[in-house]
């Protein structure tokens, strides 16, 4: 893709040594997830000149269904471990440091993102006072949300930026701390609205529910099956011939006596042998989707 050096931030979890070595070879900024990795890297090829650490605030923050409760998350270091990470790296000769967290996901409220900045800027001050280490880069993580349902608001990124800037002036500039580069990793915000999953209806099934079978599955889009994420579905009618599919208006069984949902309500499903292979559950869809 053309990204070089510290344009790449390597953040991972339970990382094999060969991946750490590749990241260091590329000159990427290595973001360490666990205290034990410090000595492991030091003993196996050495630590890079600049290192970053991922912080897990535990009970100090609450997550959501997408990212989980920080206390239950496998990512990052606790408060005490984080301080020990910096202390140990400084003793081993590391000269430059970053700080990272990821505690919100698909957030549409500027206040939650600003609170992440406040939390990390407070850590910058603590690390400076207690360890004499200047943090030169803070990665606020991602979490910038996008609207998934028609009518949902778009996040006010200008308000987020202005709010973080105000907190920066209060907690960094006013306290005489060295300037910090502030970065984010907004993958969803950039890529989420940029594509469509296009699939074709291949089957209709009528049992206790009404099912629409499509030629995609959760291997193509995993979020709905993993945690009931809502993805909007648009029906595009295609009246061309499809000899390899059932006839468009072929008869289906009368399931009215067994049906647990009424009206034009459907589950849209793939073909995997997993009952959560579903793109939508109890979704109103009009016009009725027919094969093709």
ChimeraX attribute file (.defattr): number of C-alpha atoms within 10 A of each C-alpha:
attribute: neighborCount
match mode: 1-to-1
recipient: residues
	/A:1	3
	/A:2	4
	/A:3	9
	/A:4	10
	/A:5	13
	/A:6	15
	/A:7	11
	/A:8	14
	/A:9	16
	/A:10	18
	/A:11	18
	/A:12	17
	/A:13	12
	/A:14	11
	/A:15	13
	/A:16	9
	/A:17	14
	/A:18	9
	/A:19	12
	/A:20	23
	/A:21	18
	/A:22	12
	/A:23	20
	/A:24	21
	/A:25	11
	/A:26	14
	/A:27	19
	/A:28	22
	/A:29	22
	/A:30	24
	/A:31	23
	/A:32	28
	/A:33	26
	/A:34	22
	/A:35	20
	/A:36	11
	/A:37	17
	/A:38	20
	/A:39	15
	/A:40	13
	/A:41	16
	/A:42	13
	/A:43	10
	/A:44	11
	/A:45	12
	/A:46	15
	/A:47	22
	/A:48	21
	/A:49	15
	/A:50	20
	/A:51	21
	/A:52	25
	/A:53	25
	/A:54	23
	/A:55	23
	/A:56	24
	/A:57	19
	/A:58	18
	/A:59	11
	/A:60	9
	/A:61	16
	/A:62	14
	/A:63	18
	/A:64	13
	/A:65	11
	/A:66	15
	/A:67	16
	/A:68	15
	/A:69	16
	/A:70	21
	/A:71	16
	/A:72	11
	/A:73	13
	/A:74	13
	/A:75	20
	/A:76	25
	/A:77	22
	/A:78	17
	/A:79	14
	/A:80	8
	/A:81	16
	/A:82	22
	/A:83	18
	/A:84	16
	/A:85	23
	/A:86	24
	/A:87	17
	/A:88	15
	/A:89	22
	/A:90	16
	/A:91	9
	/A:92	14
	/A:93	12
	/A:94	17
	/A:95	14
	/A:96	17
	/A:97	21
	/A:98	23
	/A:99	25
	/A:100	22
	/A:101	25
	/A:102	22
	/A:103	25
	/A:104	25
	/A:105	21
	/A:106	19
	/A:107	17
	/A:108	19
	/A:109	17
	/A:110	20
	/A:111	14
	/A:112	18
	/A:113	23
	/A:114	20
	/A:115	15
	/A:116	19
	/A:117	24
	/A:118	19
	/A:119	15
	/A:120	19
	/A:121	22
	/A:122	14
	/A:123	18
	/A:124	24
	/A:125	20
	/A:126	14
	/A:127	18
	/A:128	15
	/A:129	12
	/A:130	10
	/A:131	14
	/A:132	13
	/A:133	18
	/A:134	19
	/A:135	22
	/A:136	17
	/A:137	18
	/A:138	22
	/A:139	21
	/A:140	25
	/A:141	22
	/A:142	21
	/A:143	23
	/A:144	26
	/A:145	24
	/A:146	19
	/A:147	17
	/A:148	16
	/A:149	11
	/A:150	7
	/A:151	7
	/A:152	10
	/A:153	13
	/A:154	13
	/A:155	18
	/A:156	13
	/A:157	14
	/A:158	10
	/A:159	14
	/A:160	18
	/A:161	14
	/A:162	13
	/A:163	18
	/A:164	21
	/A:165	16
	/A:166	14
	/A:167	18
	/A:168	19
	/A:169	12
	/A:170	13
	/A:171	18
	/A:172	19
	/A:173	14
	/A:174	10
	/A:175	11
	/A:176	10
	/A:177	15
	/A:178	13
	/A:179	13
	/A:180	17
	/A:181	11
	/A:182	16
	/A:183	13
	/A:184	15
	/A:185	15
	/A:186	17
	/A:187	13
	/A:188	16
	/A:189	17
	/A:190	12
	/A:191	10
	/A:192	14
	/A:193	11
	/A:194	8
	/A:195	7
	/A:196	8
	/A:197	8
	/A:198	11
	/A:199	13
	/A:200	17
	/A:201	21
	/A:202	21
	/A:203	20
	/A:204	22
	/A:205	15
	/A:206	16
	/A:207	15
	/A:208	13
	/A:209	19
	/A:210	21
	/A:211	22
	/A:212	22
	/A:213	24
	/A:214	21
	/A:215	13
	/A:216	21
	/A:217	20
	/A:218	19
	/A:219	11
	/A:220	9
	/A:221	15
	/A:222	16
	/A:223	16
	/A:224	17
	/A:225	21
	/A:226	13
	/A:227	11
	/A:228	16
	/A:229	15
	/A:230	14
	/A:231	14
	/A:232	11
	/A:233	16
	/A:234	10
	/A:235	13
	/A:236	11
	/A:237	13
	/A:238	11
	/A:239	10
	/A:240	7
	/A:241	10
	/A:242	13
	/A:243	8
	/A:244	8
	/A:245	12
	/A:246	16
	/A:247	15
	/A:248	17
	/A:249	9
	/A:250	9
	/A:251	9
	/A:252	10
	/A:253	9
	/A:254	10
	/A:255	14
	/A:256	13
	/A:257	8
	/A:258	11
	/A:259	14
	/A:260	11
	/A:261	13
	/A:262	11
	/A:263	9
	/A:264	14
	/A:265	17
	/A:266	23
	/A:267	19
	/A:268	23
	/A:269	24
	/A:270	26
	/A:271	14
	/A:272	13
	/A:273	7
	/A:274	10
	/A:275	10
	/A:276	19
	/A:277	21
	/A:278	27
	/A:279	26
	/A:280	22
	/A:281	18
	/A:282	15
	/A:283	14
	/A:284	14
	/A:285	16
	/A:286	10
	/A:287	11
	/A:288	13
	/A:289	22
	/A:290	21
	/A:291	22
	/A:292	22
